[in-house]
Amino acid sequence: MQKLRKIDAQTNVINWFEIAVLDSDRARTFYETILDIKMHTIFVEETDEELTFFPSDPAVIQATSGRVTGCLTKNNRVKPSQNGTLIYLNASPNIQTVIDRIEPAGGKVITSKTLIKAGYICVFTDTEGNRVALHAEA
């Protein structure tokens, strides 16, 4: 039997996130553009939803305390919103590079690059109307 890990300073409290979308293709293009990544989409018949995954390596997730990752989700149960929990996406190595891609990709910067003790943050809305944030050390 596998020993269960307790949440402590070495583990992530968050292990998964989902961002609600109305148009999976539009949202995928937006996030691929601003983060310079490739995502993949699947349809899950059991739950009648389309999931577009941020890049991840399952071997790394299982071998460590759990690299946080998530997906864009399109279904009839959730809708994009500027209310609720705010997630911060990793914009390393340079947050300004990611910020500069937001508006050309169809998003809108709400709070520009702001210095905090842990680096820099920025809050924006995506093409679907969600309020999302970025974080990077530089």
N, C-alpha and C positions, 0 to 999 in steps of 0.2 A: 504494500500500500504506500502511495506517495505521501510524503509529509507535506502538509499544508503550510504555506508561508504566512506568517503574521505580518500585518502592516506595521512597518517601523521606518526608521530614517533611510533604510536601503531600498524600500519598495515604493512604487507609485501608488498614490491614493486613487488617482484616476487611471483606468486601464482601457477605456473605450469611449468614443464620442460619436454622435450622429448629428449631422447638420441637415435640417429639412430643406428640400428643394421642390420647386414646381416643374422645372425643366432640367432633367439630368444632363443632357448634352451641353446646354448653356452653362450650367454650374461647373461641369467637368472642365470645359474650356477655360472658364474663369480661373479656377484653382490651379490647373496645369500651367496657365500663363503666368500668374503672379508668383507661384512658388517654383517654377521651372522644374516640374515633375511630370511623371506619367502615371495615370490612374487607370483602373479597369472597372468595368461595369458588369454586373450579373443581374438576372431576374430570379427572384425566389418565389416559386409558385405557392409554397405553403403559407407564406405571409402576404402574398400579392404585393410585393414591393420591388423596386429597382434600387440596388445598392452600388454605389461607385466608391471604390476603396482608395484611400490614400496609400502610398507605398509602405510595405512592411515585409519583414522576413520572419515567418512563423518560427523558425529555428532560434532566432535571436530573442523573440518574445518569450518562448518557453525556457530558454537557458538563462535568462536574466530575471531581474525583478519585474520585468514586463515593460517593454517599450510601448509607450502610449501611441495608439493609432485609432483611426476611425473611418467613417465613410459619409458620403452624401446619401440621403435616403429620400426616395419619392414614393409616397403611399397615400392612402385616403385618411390616415389617422393623424398626420402631423402637417403643419403648415409653417413656412418661414415666418420669423418674428424678430423684432428688435427688443423683445422683452425676455426675461428669463436669464438663465445661466449664460455667462460670457466665457467662451473658450479662447485660449491663446495658442496660436499656431507658431511653431518654431520658424523664425525668419533668418536663422544663421546662414552665412556668417555676417551678413550686413543687412540690417532692417531697411535701410533707405532704398536698396536695390529692389526689394519686394514692394515697398510703398510706391515707388515710381511706376510699377506695373498695374496698380489697382485701378486707377481711373481709365487708362487706355483699354483695360480689359472689361470695362463696364461697371465697376464698383464705384464707391464714393468714400473718400477718407473723411471720417467724422472727427477724430482727434489725431492731429499730426504727431510726428515723432516726438516722444516725450521722454526725458531722462528720469529714471527712477533708480533707487539704490541697486537693483538687480540688473541694470542695463537700460534698454530702451523698449518702449511699447508704442503701439499705434492701434486705434480702433477704426474699423471701417464697416460699410455695409457691402454685401456681395451682390451679385446679379439677381439673387432670389429675394432680397430684402432682409436677410439675416444680419444681425450685428455680431461681428467677429473681431478678434484682436490678434495682434502679432507681438512677439517678444524676441529679442536678440540681445546679446551682450554688446554688440557694436552696431 
